[in-house]
Amino acid sequence: MAATRQTPGTPAPVFGSLPAPSYEVSGPVRLGRKTKLLVRHLLAGDIAVVDHLDIDRVSAEELIAAGAGAVLNCKSSTSGTYPNLGPQLLVEAGVLLVDLHDDSLFHSLSDGDPVTVRAVPSETRGEVLYKGHPLATGEILDLARVRAETEARRREVGDALERIAHNTIAHMREERELLAGRIDLPRFRTDFRDRSTLVVVRGVDHQRDLRALRSFIRDTRPVLVAIDGGADALLEAGLSPHMIVGDMDSASEAALLAAHEGRTELVVHSYPDGRAPGRRRLEQLGLPFKLVPAPGTSQDVAMLLAAEKGARLIVTVGSQFNLVEFLDRNREGMSSTFLTRLRIGEILVDAKGVSRLYRPMPGLAPLIIVILAGMVALLAVVWMTPALRDVVDLLWLKLQLLFG
């Protein structure tokens, strides 16, 4: 049977439900071991080669938004340890998802090389071709299989919760300083005292949250703290961060340079073992920064920093705030984030909660419109009433006499 070419956005065949023909996707390949960095360079129709164990929801949404025609994963897209939503989102969006057996494509291909991914649904096998020659084979993740595996993992969610509990206990032992507030913090130009603080992560629904918070940002003028790639999210929304915290690996060079020009403070997260991944990059760019040695994630550091410096309210954007999102990240650092939230307590709230409860103050424009409408109505009444016109004429004459 002749092969048919799939274009981006075309619903993928639901393998396993009806007999489907062989089909193929062709396009330039883009290689990236870190999905969050790769998506910046993806164009519609590109074939993404990633090295991502358990693709999470945020990564899947970014790949879909970039228009990836196919995703070739050198790791297992779903390892079966928890119900990660990424593979299902990709397949439902019509993106061909293939789990490869190794990472040989990173060594045999270069960015931009034209490749073809030929899928044989009846064998659940995908083949990667370059100039007609096979380079790698892998397993197609079809919709029926992904949905079944996700549902199976949901039934086993108790095991995932038990792992999180063990990690949490381990973090409580290892990160006493983090929980007790004994982290040595340098002096910052940014003033947090008695102000609201927005901590922005390039995560779940961050763009929608920022749009919903526009009136809150306009009225309260909070401190804007970006976590790595959150700096780009703020700039895209027309906002400038007061501070960028993190490893500086997912913040674009343009965002860092723009931040420096705007007098934004750069804070590099240093880990207990002495690693400070962002230091070298900022030194190469010639940008000044401050170093904060602390356990946990960069998001934890930003929230604790704001709390220790006297923030009145901390609002998180794009962060994990429920059980499904915590499980979807499936990182040991999520236990640290959970403990950090306990440490901060009642001053922490999610952006979705703020957007539902906050009532924006009326701006100047509505007030001006009301005043103008009142004046127009008054003039109309005066013009239509002869007696009032005489009174206005008399007042006008007296004003002329008074001012000469």
C-alpha positions as CSV (number, residue, x, y, z in Angstrom):
1,M,0.0,0.0,0.0
2,A,1.3,3.4,-0.9
3,A,2.6,5.6,1.9
4,T,0.8,8.8,2.8
5,R,2.5,11.8,4.2
6,Q,1.3,13.3,7.5
7,T,1.3,17.0,7.9
8,P,1.6,18.9,11.2
9,G,-1.8,19.2,12.9
10,T,-3.4,16.3,11.0
11,P,-5.0,13.8,13.5
12,A,-2.8,10.8,13.9
13,P,-4.3,7.4,13.0
14,V,-5.6,5.5,16.0
15,F,-3.6,2.4,15.7
16,G,-5.1,-0.8,17.0
17,S,-8.7,0.3,16.3
18,L,-8.8,0.1,12.5
19,P,-6.3,-1.2,10.0
20,A,-4.1,1.8,9.1
21,P,-1.8,2.2,6.1
22,S,1.9,2.8,6.4
23,Y,2.6,6.6,6.5
24,E,5.6,8.8,6.8
25,V,6.7,12.2,8.0
26,S,9.5,14.1,6.3
27,G,11.3,17.2,7.4
28,P,14.5,18.7,8.8
29,V,15.8,17.2,12.0
30,R,16.4,19.2,15.2
31,L,18.6,17.6,17.9
32,G,18.3,18.5,21.6
33,R,18.9,16.5,24.7
34,K,17.1,19.2,26.8
35,T,13.5,19.6,25.4
36,K,13.0,23.0,27.0
37,L,16.0,24.3,25.0
38,L,15.2,22.5,21.8
39,V,11.7,24.0,21.5
40,R,13.1,27.5,21.0
41,H,14.6,26.5,17.7
42,L,11.8,24.2,16.4
43,L,9.8,25.3,13.3
44,A,6.5,23.9,12.1
45,G,7.2,20.5,10.5
46,D,10.6,19.9,12.1
47,I,11.3,16.5,13.4
48,A,12.5,16.7,17.0
49,V,15.1,14.3,18.4
50,V,15.0,14.4,22.2
51,D,16.5,12.5,25.1
52,H,13.7,12.8,27.6
53,L,12.7,10.1,30.1
54,D,8.9,10.4,30.9
55,I,7.8,13.4,28.8
56,D,5.8,15.7,31.0
57,R,2.8,17.9,30.1
58,V,4.7,21.2,29.8
59,S,7.3,19.7,27.4
60,A,4.6,18.1,25.3
61,E,2.6,21.4,25.1
62,E,5.7,23.3,24.0
63,L,6.5,20.7,21.3
64,I,2.9,20.9,20.0
65,A,3.0,24.7,20.0
66,A,6.2,24.7,18.1
67,G,4.6,22.5,15.4
68,A,6.8,19.4,15.6
69,G,5.9,17.0,12.9
70,A,7.3,14.0,14.8
71,V,9.2,13.4,18.1
72,L,11.9,10.8,18.2
73,N,12.8,10.0,21.8
74,C,16.0,8.3,22.7
75,K,14.6,7.4,26.2
76,S,11.3,5.9,27.2
77,S,8.5,8.5,26.8
78,T,6.7,6.8,29.6
79,S,8.6,4.5,31.9
80,G,5.5,3.3,33.7
81,T,6.5,4.7,37.1
82,Y,3.7,7.3,37.1
83,P,0.9,8.6,34.8
84,N,2.8,11.3,32.9
85,L,0.5,13.1,30.5
86,G,3.1,14.2,27.8
87,P,2.9,11.2,25.4
88,Q,-0.9,11.2,25.4
89,L,-1.0,15.0,24.6
90,L,1.5,14.6,21.7
91,V,-0.3,11.7,20.1
92,E,-3.8,13.3,20.5
93,A,-2.4,16.4,18.7
94,G,-1.4,14.3,15.7
95,V,2.4,14.2,16.5
96,L,4.1,11.0,15.5
97,L,5.9,9.7,18.7
98,V,8.6,7.1,18.4
99,D,10.7,5.7,21.2
100,L,14.2,4.8,19.8
101,H,16.4,2.0,21.1
102,D,19.5,4.2,21.6
103,D,20.8,7.8,21.1
104,S,22.8,7.0,17.9
105,L,20.9,9.8,16.0
106,F,22.8,12.4,18.0
107,H,26.0,11.1,16.6
108,S,24.9,10.3,13.0
109,L,22.9,13.4,12.2
110,S,23.4,17.2,12.3
111,D,20.8,19.9,12.8
112,G,18.8,20.5,9.6
113,D,19.5,17.2,8.0
114,P,16.4,16.0,6.0
115,V,15.1,12.8,7.4
116,T,12.0,10.7,6.9
117,V,10.2,8.8,9.6
118,R,8.3,5.8,8.2
119,A,5.8,4.3,10.4
120,V,4.3,0.8,10.0
121,P,1.4,0.8,12.4
122,S,0.6,-2.9,11.9
123,E,4.0,-3.7,13.4
124,T,4.0,-0.7,15.8
125,R,7.5,0.0,14.4
126,G,9.0,3.3,13.2
127,E,12.0,3.6,10.9
128,V,14.2,6.7,10.5
129,L,15.7,7.2,7.0
130,Y,18.4,9.6,5.8
131,K,18.8,9.9,2.1
132,G,16.9,6.6,1.7
133,H,19.2,4.7,4.1
134,P,17.8,3.4,7.5
135,L,19.6,5.0,10.5
136,A,17.5,3.8,13.5
137,T,14.3,2.0,14.4
138,G,12.0,2.4,17.3
139,E,8.6,1.7,18.7
140,I,5.5,3.8,17.8
141,L,3.4,5.0,20.7
142,D,-0.1,4.8,19.3
143,L,-3.1,6.5,20.9
144,A,-4.8,3.3,22.2
145,R,-1.6,2.1,23.8
146,V,-0.8,5.4,25.4
147,R,-4.3,5.9,26.8
148,A,-4.3,2.3,28.2
149,E,-0.9,2.8,29.9
150,T,-1.8,6.2,31.4
151,E,-5.0,4.7,32.8
152,A,-3.0,1.7,34.3
153,R,-0.5,4.2,35.9
154,R,-3.4,6.1,37.4
155,R,-4.6,3.0,39.2
156,E,-1.1,2.6,40.6
157,V,-0.8,6.2,41.8
158,G,-0.4,5.0,45.4
159,D,3.1,3.7,44.6
160,A,4.1,7.1,43.1
161,L,2.8,8.8,46.3
162,E,4.8,6.4,48.4
163,R,8.0,7.3,46.5
164,I,7.2,11.0,47.0
165,A,6.7,10.4,50.7
166,H,10.1,8.6,51.0
167,N,11.8,11.5,49.1
168,T,10.1,14.0,51.3
169,I,11.4,12.4,54.5
170,A,14.9,12.2,52.9
171,H,14.8,15.9,52.1
172,M,13.6,16.8,55.6
173,R,16.8,15.1,56.9
174,E,19.1,16.6,54.4
175,E,17.7,20.1,54.1
176,R,17.2,21.3,57.6
177,E,18.8,24.6,56.8
178,L,16.2,25.2,54.0
179,L,13.3,24.5,56.3
180,A,14.7,26.4,59.3
181,G,15.5,29.5,57.3
182,R,19.2,29.4,57.9
183,I,20.3,30.2,54.4
184,D,22.8,33.0,54.2
185,L,21.4,35.5,51.7
186,P,23.4,38.4,50.2
187,R,22.0,41.9,50.0
188,F,19.8,42.7,47.0
189,R,18.8,45.9,45.3
190,T,15.3,44.5,44.9
191,D,13.1,45.5,47.7
192,F,10.6,42.8,48.8
193,R,9.5,44.3,52.1
194,D,5.6,44.4,52.4
195,R,5.2,44.0,48.6
196,S,3.5,41.2,46.6
197,T,5.9,39.0,44.6
198,L,5.2,37.1,41.4
199,V,7.4,34.0,41.0
200,V,7.2,33.0,37.3
201,V,8.1,29.6,36.0
202,R,7.8,28.7,32.3
203,G,5.4,25.8,33.2
204,V,1.8,24.7,33.1
205,D,-0.6,27.4,31.7
206,H,1.9,30.2,32.5
207,Q,0.8,32.4,29.5
208,R,-2.8,32.1,30.5
209,D,-2.0,32.9,34.1
210,L,-0.1,36.0,33.2
211,R,-2.9,37.3,31.0
212,A,-5.4,36.7,33.9
213,L,-3.1,38.6,36.3
214,R,-2.7,41.7,34.2
215,S,-5.0,43.8,36.3
216,F,-3.4,42.5,39.5
217,I,0.1,43.4,38.2
218,R,-1.2,46.9,37.0
219,D,-2.8,47.7,40.4
220,T,-0.3,46.2,42.9
221,R,3.0,46.5,40.9
222,P,4.5,43.4,42.4
223,V,8.1,42.3,42.4
224,L,8.6,40.1,39.3
225,V,10.9,37.1,39.9
226,A,11.6,34.8,37.0
227,I,12.9,31.3,37.3
228,D,15.3,30.7,34.3
229,G,13.0,30.6,31.2
230,G,10.4,32.5,33.1
231,A,12.3,35.6,32.1
232,D,11.4,35.0,28.4
233,A,7.8,34.4,29.4
234,L,7.7,37.8,31.2
235,L,9.3,39.6,28.3
236,E,6.8,38.0,25.8
237,A,4.0,39.3,28.0
238,G,5.5,42.8,27.8
239,L,6.9,42.8,31.4
240,S,10.4,43.1,32.7
241,P,11.6,40.9,35.6
242,H,13.1,42.6,38.7
243,M,15.2,39.4,39.3
244,I,16.1,36.2,37.5
245,V,16.9,33.2,39.7
246,G,18.2,29.8,38.6
247,D,20.8,27.8,36.7
248,M,20.5,30.2,33.7
249,D,20.3,27.2,31.3
250,S,16.9,27.9,29.9
251,A,16.8,31.7,30.0
252,S,17.7,32.9,26.5
253,E,20.8,35.1,26.0
254,A,18.6,37.9,24.7
255,A,16.5,37.7,27.9
256,L,19.7,37.9,30.1
257,L,21.1,40.8,28.2
258,A,17.8,42.7,28.1
259,A,17.5,42.0,31.9
260,H,20.9,43.5,32.5
261,E,20.2,46.6,30.5
262,G,17.0,47.0,32.6
263,R,19.0,46.7,35.8
264,T,17.5,43.3,36.6
265,E,19.3,41.4,39.3
266,L,20.7,38.0,38.3
267,V,20.9,35.3,41.1
268,V,22.7,32.0,40.4
269,H,21.5,29.0,42.4
270,S,24.5,27.2,43.8
271,Y,24.0,23.6,45.2
272,P,25.3,22.2,48.5
273,D,28.0,20.2,46.6
274,G,29.5,23.5,45.2
275,R,28.0,23.2,41.7
276,A,26.8,26.5,40.2
277,P,25.8,25.7,36.6
278,G,24.9,29.3,35.8
279,R,28.1,30.9,36.9
280,R,30.1,30.1,33.8
281,R,27.5,31.3,31.4
282,L,27.0,34.7,33.0
283,E,30.8,35.1,33.4
284,Q,31.2,34.5,29.6
285,L,28.5,37.1,28.9
286,G,30.2,39.5,31.3
287,L,27.0,40.0,33.4
288,P,27.2,40.7,37.1
289,F,25.4,38.2,39.4
290,K,25.0,37.1,43.0
291,L,25.4,33.5,44.2
292,V,23.0,31.9,46.6
293,P,24.1,28.5,47.9
294,A,21.1,26.4,48.9
295,P,19.6,22.9,48.6
296,G,16.3,22.4,46.7
297,T,15.3,23.7,43.3
298,S,15.7,27.2,41.9
299,Q,12.0,27.8,42.4
300,D,12.4,26.9,46.1
301,V,15.2,29.4,46.4
302,A,13.2,32.2,44.8
303,M,10.2,31.6,47.1
304,L,12.3,31.4,50.2
305,L,14.3,34.4,49.2
306,A,11.1,36.5,48.8
307,A,9.7,35.2,52.1
308,E,12.9,35.9,54.0
309,K,13.1,39.4,52.6
310,G,9.7,40.3,53.8
311,A,7.3,39.7,50.9
312,R,3.6,40.3,51.9
313,L,2.3,37.8,49.4
314,I,3.9,35.3,47.0
315,V,2.0,34.4,43.8
316,T,3.3,31.5,41.7
317,V,2.8,31.4,37.9
318,G,3.3,28.2,36.0
319,S,4.2,26.2,39.1
320,Q,3.0,22.9,40.3
321,F,0.0,23.3,42.6
322,N,-1.9,20.0,42.7
323,L,-1.2,16.3,43.0
324,V,-1.4,15.5,39.3
325,E,1.1,18.3,38.4
326,F,3.5,17.1,41.1
327,L,3.4,13.6,39.9
328,D,3.7,14.7,36.3
329,R,7.1,16.3,37.0
330,N,8.3,13.1,38.7
331,R,11.5,14.7,40.1
332,E,13.1,14.2,43.4
333,G,13.2,18.0,43.7
334,M,9.4,18.0,43.9
335,S,9.7,16.8,47.4
336,S,11.8,19.8,48.2
337,T,9.2,22.1,46.6
338,F,6.5,20.5,48.7
339,L,8.5,21.2,51.9
340,T,9.2,24.7,50.8
341,R,5.5,25.4,50.4
342,L,5.0,24.2,54.0
343,R,7.8,26.4,55.1
344,I,6.3,29.6,53.5
345,G,2.8,28.9,54.6
346,E,-0.2,31.3,54.3
347,I,1.6,34.0,52.2
348,L,1.8,31.6,49.2
349,V,-1.0,31.4,46.6
350,D,-1.3,30.2,43.1
351,A,-2.0,32.6,40.2
352,K,-5.4,30.9,39.5
353,G,-6.6,31.6,43.0
354,V,-5.6,35.3,42.7
355,S,-7.3,35.7,39.3
356,R,-10.5,34.3,40.8
357,L,-10.5,36.4,44.0
358,Y,-8.9,39.7,43.0
359,R,-11.2,42.5,42.0
360,P,-9.4,45.0,39.8
361,M,-9.6,48.7,40.7
362,P,-11.3,50.9,38.1
363,G,-8.7,52.6,35.9
364,L,-8.6,56.3,34.9
365,A,-10.2,55.7,31.5
366,P,-13.7,54.6,32.9
367,L,-13.7,57.6,35.3
368,I,-13.0,60.0,32.4
369,I,-15.7,58.5,30.3
370,V,-18.3,58.9,33.2
371,I,-17.3,62.5,33.7
372,L,-17.5,63.3,30.0
373,A,-20.9,61.6,29.7
374,G,-22.1,63.6,32.7
375,M,-20.9,66.9,31.1
376,V,-22.6,66.0,27.8
377,A,-25.8,65.2,29.5
378,L,-25.7,68.5,31.5
379,L,-25.0,70.5,28.4
380,A,-27.9,68.8,26.6
381,V,-30.3,69.7,29.5
382,V,-29.1,73.3,29.5
383,W,-29.4,73.7,25.8
384,M,-33.0,72.3,25.8
385,T,-34.1,74.5,28.7
386,P,-34.4,78.2,27.9
387,A,-34.5,79.3,31.6
388,L,-31.3,77.4,32.3
389,R,-29.7,79.0,29.2
390,D,-30.4,82.4,30.6
391,V,-28.9,81.4,33.9
392,V,-25.7,80.2,32.2
393,D,-25.5,83.4,30.1
394,L,-25.8,85.5,33.3
395,L,-23.1,83.4,35.0
396,W,-20.9,83.8,32.0
397,L,-21.3,87.6,32.0
398,K,-20.4,87.8,35.7
399,L,-17.3,85.7,35.2
400,Q,-16.3,88.1,32.4
401,L,-16.8,91.1,34.6
402,L,-14.9,89.4,37.5
403,F,-11.8,88.6,35.5
404,G,-11.9,91.8,33.6
